[in-house]
Amino acid sequence: MDDRTKRRPYGDPAPPGPDPEGLPPSARLYGTPAPPSGVRVPRRTKRALVVFAAFAVVAVLLTALVSSVVSRVTAPDTTPRTVEDGLAGVRYPLPPGWHRGTVAPVTGFSSVASFGTAAVVMTRPGDSVAVSGPKAATRELADLYSRLLLHGDTIDVLDDRAITVGRYAGHTRAVRARYSDVVNQPAYLRVALLTSGDASVVVVGHAQPDDPLRRADIDAVVNGLR
């Protein structure tokens, strides 16, 4: 008996050999592996997912819009903070909270800046003061604008002095008006007449009610004239 006809002992496993079907041994026991079937999502769940995605898109758009608006609001103010008066040949700073106006409330003035309705500063070209001098001319102007703007029952002089502002030299006068009625609050008026060579400029500042902050703003405009 040759080796090919020898019987194998009981229980001796058959020697491994090539599988005729090209399948792994486990396939003979469990069958050929099948691809996983697709997961079915309930229709109600699909609708919920679509709604959720739509809300997410809207939320992103709203967030972007709010961020854009906030950035614009909180962005620094880049508008010019000076007023250019071409006719008078001057420029002056705008204090915080002040804005340039278009038409002065008094005829003849060529530029105006205001703080709401509480205070205003106006400038215009001045007349020659070669004869009377800036001091006398300033007092005349202060009396004129006191009658036009204040109409006070009592007028008190607060300041009357010579000033030098940039390339200008001149005079300024400030007064305070009081009223006997209980409706009108005290008002403040400053007038400055400044000259440089043959040119001159008139500056009038008015505030009602009289307030230290508005006084300081008007003084800042006069002192910042260039």
C-alpha positions as a Markdown table, in Angstrom:
| # | Residue | x | y | z |
|---|---|---|---|---|
| 1 | Met | 0.0 | 0.0 | 0.0 |
| 2 | Asp | 1.5 | 3.2 | -1.0 |
| 3 | Asp | 1.2 | 6.5 | 0.8 |
| 4 | Arg | -1.7 | 7.6 | -1.3 |
| 5 | Thr | -3.9 | 4.7 | -0.1 |
| 6 | Lys | -3.0 | 4.9 | 3.5 |
| 7 | Arg | -5.9 | 5.6 | 5.8 |
| 8 | Arg | -5.8 | 8.6 | 8.0 |
| 9 | Pro | -6.2 | 8.0 | 11.7 |
| 10 | Tyr | -9.7 | 8.7 | 13.1 |
| 11 | Gly | -10.1 | 12.4 | 13.9 |
| 12 | Asp | -7.1 | 13.5 | 11.8 |
| 13 | Pro | -8.3 | 16.7 | 10.0 |
| 14 | Ala | -8.0 | 16.7 | 6.2 |
| 15 | Pro | -5.0 | 18.6 | 5.0 |
| 16 | Pro | -5.7 | 22.1 | 3.8 |
| 17 | Gly | -6.2 | 22.6 | 0.2 |
| 18 | Pro | -7.5 | 25.1 | -2.3 |
| 19 | Asp | -11.2 | 25.9 | -1.9 |
| 20 | Pro | -13.0 | 25.2 | -5.2 |
| 21 | Glu | -15.2 | 28.2 | -4.8 |
| 22 | Gly | -12.5 | 30.6 | -3.7 |
| 23 | Leu | -14.4 | 31.3 | -0.4 |
| 24 | Pro | -12.9 | 31.4 | 3.1 |
| 25 | Pro | -13.7 | 28.4 | 5.3 |
| 26 | Ser | -16.2 | 30.3 | 7.3 |
| 27 | Ala | -18.3 | 30.9 | 4.1 |
| 28 | Arg | -19.0 | 27.1 | 4.0 |
| 29 | Leu | -20.6 | 27.4 | 7.4 |
| 30 | Tyr | -22.2 | 30.8 | 7.4 |
| 31 | Gly | -22.6 | 31.5 | 3.7 |
| 32 | Thr | -21.2 | 34.3 | 1.5 |
| 33 | Pro | -21.1 | 37.7 | 3.3 |
| 34 | Ala | -23.8 | 40.1 | 2.0 |
| 35 | Pro | -23.3 | 43.9 | 1.8 |
| 36 | Pro | -25.0 | 45.8 | 4.6 |
| 37 | Ser | -28.5 | 47.0 | 3.8 |
| 38 | Gly | -29.2 | 50.7 | 3.7 |
| 39 | Val | -30.6 | 52.3 | 6.9 |
| 40 | Arg | -34.1 | 53.5 | 6.5 |
| 41 | Val | -34.8 | 56.9 | 8.1 |
| 42 | Pro | -38.5 | 57.5 | 9.1 |
| 43 | Arg | -40.2 | 60.3 | 7.1 |
| 44 | Arg | -41.0 | 62.3 | 10.2 |
| 45 | Thr | -37.3 | 62.3 | 11.2 |
| 46 | Lys | -36.4 | 63.4 | 7.7 |
| 47 | Arg | -38.7 | 66.4 | 7.9 |
| 48 | Ala | -37.4 | 67.3 | 11.3 |
| 49 | Leu | -33.8 | 67.2 | 10.0 |
| 50 | Val | -34.8 | 69.5 | 7.1 |
| 51 | Val | -36.5 | 72.0 | 9.4 |
| 52 | Phe | -33.5 | 71.9 | 11.8 |
| 53 | Ala | -31.1 | 72.6 | 8.8 |
| 54 | Ala | -33.3 | 75.5 | 7.7 |
| 55 | Phe | -33.3 | 77.1 | 11.2 |
| 56 | Ala | -29.6 | 76.7 | 11.3 |
| 57 | Val | -29.1 | 78.5 | 8.0 |
| 58 | Val | -31.4 | 81.3 | 9.2 |
| 59 | Ala | -29.5 | 81.6 | 12.5 |
| 60 | Val | -26.2 | 81.9 | 10.7 |
| 61 | Leu | -27.6 | 84.6 | 8.4 |
| 62 | Leu | -29.1 | 86.6 | 11.4 |
| 63 | Thr | -25.8 | 86.3 | 13.3 |
| 64 | Ala | -23.9 | 87.7 | 10.3 |
| 65 | Leu | -26.4 | 90.5 | 9.9 |
| 66 | Val | -26.3 | 91.5 | 13.6 |
| 67 | Ser | -22.5 | 91.4 | 13.6 |
| 68 | Ser | -22.4 | 93.7 | 10.5 |
| 69 | Val | -24.7 | 96.2 | 12.2 |
| 70 | Val | -22.9 | 96.1 | 15.4 |
| 71 | Ser | -19.5 | 96.7 | 13.7 |
| 72 | Arg | -21.0 | 99.7 | 11.9 |
| 73 | Val | -22.4 | 101.1 | 15.1 |
| 74 | Thr | -19.3 | 100.6 | 17.1 |
| 75 | Ala | -16.9 | 101.7 | 14.3 |
| 76 | Pro | -15.1 | 104.9 | 15.1 |
| 77 | Asp | -16.6 | 108.1 | 13.7 |
| 78 | Thr | -14.5 | 109.1 | 10.7 |
| 79 | Thr | -16.5 | 112.2 | 9.8 |
| 80 | Pro | -14.5 | 115.5 | 9.7 |
| 81 | Arg | -14.4 | 117.1 | 13.1 |
| 82 | Thr | -13.7 | 120.6 | 11.9 |
| 83 | Val | -15.8 | 123.2 | 10.1 |
| 84 | Glu | -14.4 | 125.0 | 7.1 |
| 85 | Asp | -15.7 | 128.5 | 6.5 |
| 86 | Gly | -14.4 | 129.5 | 3.1 |
| 87 | Leu | -16.0 | 133.0 | 3.1 |
| 88 | Ala | -14.5 | 133.9 | 6.5 |
| 89 | Gly | -11.2 | 132.1 | 5.6 |
| 90 | Val | -11.1 | 130.1 | 8.9 |
| 91 | Arg | -11.7 | 126.6 | 10.2 |
| 92 | Tyr | -12.5 | 125.6 | 13.8 |
| 93 | Pro | -12.9 | 122.3 | 15.7 |
| 94 | Leu | -16.2 | 120.6 | 16.5 |
| 95 | Pro | -16.4 | 119.7 | 20.2 |
| 96 | Pro | -17.8 | 116.2 | 21.0 |
| 97 | Gly | -21.5 | 116.0 | 20.3 |
| 98 | Trp | -21.5 | 119.0 | 18.0 |
| 99 | His | -22.5 | 118.9 | 14.4 |
| 100 | Arg | -22.1 | 121.3 | 11.5 |
| 101 | Gly | -25.2 | 123.1 | 10.4 |
| 102 | Thr | -26.2 | 124.3 | 6.9 |
| 103 | Val | -28.0 | 127.6 | 7.6 |
| 104 | Ala | -27.1 | 129.9 | 10.4 |
| 105 | Pro | -30.1 | 131.2 | 12.5 |
| 106 | Val | -28.8 | 134.8 | 12.1 |
| 107 | Thr | -28.5 | 136.4 | 8.7 |
| 108 | Gly | -25.0 | 137.2 | 7.4 |
| 109 | Phe | -23.2 | 134.3 | 9.0 |
| 110 | Ser | -21.4 | 131.9 | 6.7 |
| 111 | Ser | -20.9 | 128.8 | 8.9 |
| 112 | Val | -22.7 | 127.3 | 11.9 |
| 113 | Ala | -22.2 | 124.5 | 14.3 |
| 114 | Ser | -24.6 | 123.4 | 17.0 |
| 115 | Phe | -25.1 | 121.1 | 20.0 |
| 116 | Gly | -28.7 | 120.1 | 19.4 |
| 117 | Thr | -30.9 | 123.1 | 20.3 |
| 118 | Ala | -28.9 | 124.0 | 23.4 |
| 119 | Ala | -25.9 | 125.8 | 21.9 |
| 120 | Val | -24.7 | 127.3 | 18.6 |
| 121 | Val | -21.5 | 128.9 | 17.3 |
| 122 | Met | -21.5 | 131.0 | 14.1 |
| 123 | Thr | -18.8 | 132.7 | 12.1 |
| 124 | Arg | -18.7 | 135.3 | 9.3 |
| 125 | Pro | -16.3 | 137.7 | 7.7 |
| 126 | Gly | -15.8 | 140.8 | 9.8 |
| 127 | Asp | -15.7 | 144.5 | 8.7 |
| 128 | Ser | -12.6 | 146.7 | 9.0 |
| 129 | Val | -11.8 | 147.8 | 12.5 |
| 130 | Ala | -8.9 | 150.1 | 11.6 |
| 131 | Val | -10.6 | 153.1 | 13.1 |
| 132 | Ser | -12.4 | 151.9 | 16.2 |
| 133 | Gly | -10.1 | 149.0 | 17.0 |
| 134 | Pro | -11.2 | 145.5 | 18.0 |
| 135 | Lys | -12.1 | 146.3 | 21.6 |
| 136 | Ala | -14.7 | 148.9 | 20.8 |
| 137 | Ala | -16.0 | 147.0 | 17.8 |
| 138 | Thr | -16.4 | 143.8 | 19.9 |
| 139 | Arg | -18.4 | 145.6 | 22.6 |
| 140 | Glu | -20.7 | 147.0 | 19.9 |
| 141 | Leu | -21.2 | 143.6 | 18.4 |
| 142 | Ala | -21.9 | 142.1 | 21.9 |
| 143 | Asp | -24.6 | 144.7 | 22.5 |
| 144 | Leu | -26.1 | 144.0 | 19.1 |
| 145 | Tyr | -26.3 | 140.3 | 19.4 |
| 146 | Ser | -27.5 | 140.5 | 23.0 |
| 147 | Arg | -30.5 | 142.4 | 21.8 |
| 148 | Leu | -31.1 | 139.9 | 18.9 |
| 149 | Leu | -30.5 | 136.7 | 20.8 |
| 150 | Leu | -31.0 | 137.2 | 24.5 |
| 151 | His | -33.7 | 139.7 | 25.2 |
| 152 | Gly | -32.7 | 139.4 | 28.9 |
| 153 | Asp | -34.1 | 141.4 | 31.7 |
| 154 | Thr | -30.6 | 141.6 | 33.2 |
| 155 | Ile | -27.3 | 141.4 | 31.3 |
| 156 | Asp | -24.2 | 140.6 | 33.3 |
| 157 | Val | -20.7 | 140.9 | 31.8 |
| 158 | Leu | -18.7 | 137.8 | 32.6 |
| 159 | Asp | -15.5 | 138.4 | 30.5 |
| 160 | Asp | -14.0 | 141.2 | 28.5 |
| 161 | Arg | -10.4 | 140.9 | 27.4 |
| 162 | Ala | -7.9 | 140.9 | 24.5 |
| 163 | Ile | -7.1 | 137.4 | 23.0 |
| 164 | Thr | -4.7 | 135.9 | 20.6 |
| 165 | Val | -5.8 | 132.8 | 18.7 |
| 166 | Gly | -3.5 | 131.2 | 16.1 |
| 167 | Arg | -2.6 | 133.9 | 13.6 |
| 168 | Tyr | -5.4 | 136.1 | 14.8 |
| 169 | Ala | -5.4 | 138.8 | 17.5 |
| 170 | Gly | -8.5 | 140.6 | 18.8 |
| 171 | His | -11.0 | 140.9 | 21.6 |
| 172 | Thr | -13.8 | 138.9 | 23.2 |
| 173 | Arg | -16.7 | 139.6 | 25.4 |
| 174 | Ala | -19.0 | 137.2 | 27.2 |
| 175 | Val | -22.3 | 138.1 | 28.9 |
| 176 | Arg | -25.1 | 136.2 | 30.8 |
| 177 | Ala | -28.7 | 137.0 | 30.5 |
| 178 | Arg | -31.3 | 136.5 | 33.3 |
| 179 | Tyr | -35.0 | 136.6 | 33.0 |
| 180 | Ser | -37.7 | 137.7 | 35.5 |
| 181 | Asp | -40.2 | 135.0 | 34.4 |
| 182 | Val | -40.0 | 131.4 | 35.5 |
| 183 | Val | -40.1 | 130.0 | 31.9 |
| 184 | Asn | -36.8 | 131.3 | 30.4 |
| 185 | Gln | -33.6 | 129.9 | 31.8 |
| 186 | Pro | -30.4 | 132.0 | 31.9 |
| 187 | Ala | -28.5 | 132.3 | 28.6 |
| 188 | Tyr | -24.9 | 132.7 | 27.7 |
| 189 | Leu | -23.4 | 134.7 | 24.9 |
| 190 | Arg | -19.7 | 135.1 | 23.7 |
| 191 | Val | -18.7 | 137.4 | 20.9 |
| 192 | Ala | -15.1 | 137.5 | 19.5 |
| 193 | Leu | -13.7 | 139.8 | 16.8 |
| 194 | Leu | -10.4 | 138.5 | 15.5 |
| 195 | Thr | -8.1 | 140.2 | 12.9 |
| 196 | Ser | -5.1 | 139.1 | 10.9 |
| 197 | Gly | -3.7 | 141.8 | 8.6 |
| 198 | Asp | -6.6 | 143.4 | 6.7 |
| 199 | Ala | -8.9 | 140.3 | 7.3 |
| 200 | Ser | -11.2 | 139.9 | 10.3 |
| 201 | Val | -13.7 | 137.3 | 11.5 |
| 202 | Val | -16.6 | 137.5 | 13.9 |
| 203 | Val | -17.4 | 134.6 | 16.1 |
| 204 | Val | -20.7 | 134.4 | 18.1 |
| 205 | Gly | -21.5 | 131.6 | 20.5 |
| 206 | His | -24.9 | 131.2 | 22.3 |
| 207 | Ala | -26.1 | 128.7 | 24.8 |
| 208 | Gln | -29.4 | 128.4 | 26.6 |
| 209 | Pro | -29.7 | 127.2 | 29.3 |
| 210 | Asp | -26.4 | 128.5 | 30.5 |
| 211 | Asp | -24.2 | 125.5 | 31.3 |
| 212 | Pro | -20.5 | 125.2 | 32.2 |
| 213 | Leu | -20.1 | 122.4 | 29.6 |
| 214 | Arg | -21.6 | 124.5 | 26.8 |
| 215 | Arg | -19.5 | 127.5 | 27.8 |
| 216 | Ala | -16.4 | 125.3 | 27.6 |
| 217 | Asp | -17.4 | 124.1 | 24.2 |
| 218 | Ile | -17.9 | 127.6 | 22.8 |
| 219 | Asp | -14.5 | 128.6 | 24.3 |
| 220 | Ala | -12.9 | 125.6 | 22.6 |
| 221 | Val | -14.3 | 126.7 | 19.2 |
| 222 | Val | -13.0 | 130.3 | 19.7 |
| 223 | Asn | -9.6 | 129.1 | 20.9 |
| 224 | Gly | -9.3 | 126.6 | 18.1 |
| 225 | Leu | -10.0 | 129.0 | 15.3 |
| 226 | Arg | -7.3 | 128.9 | 12.6 |
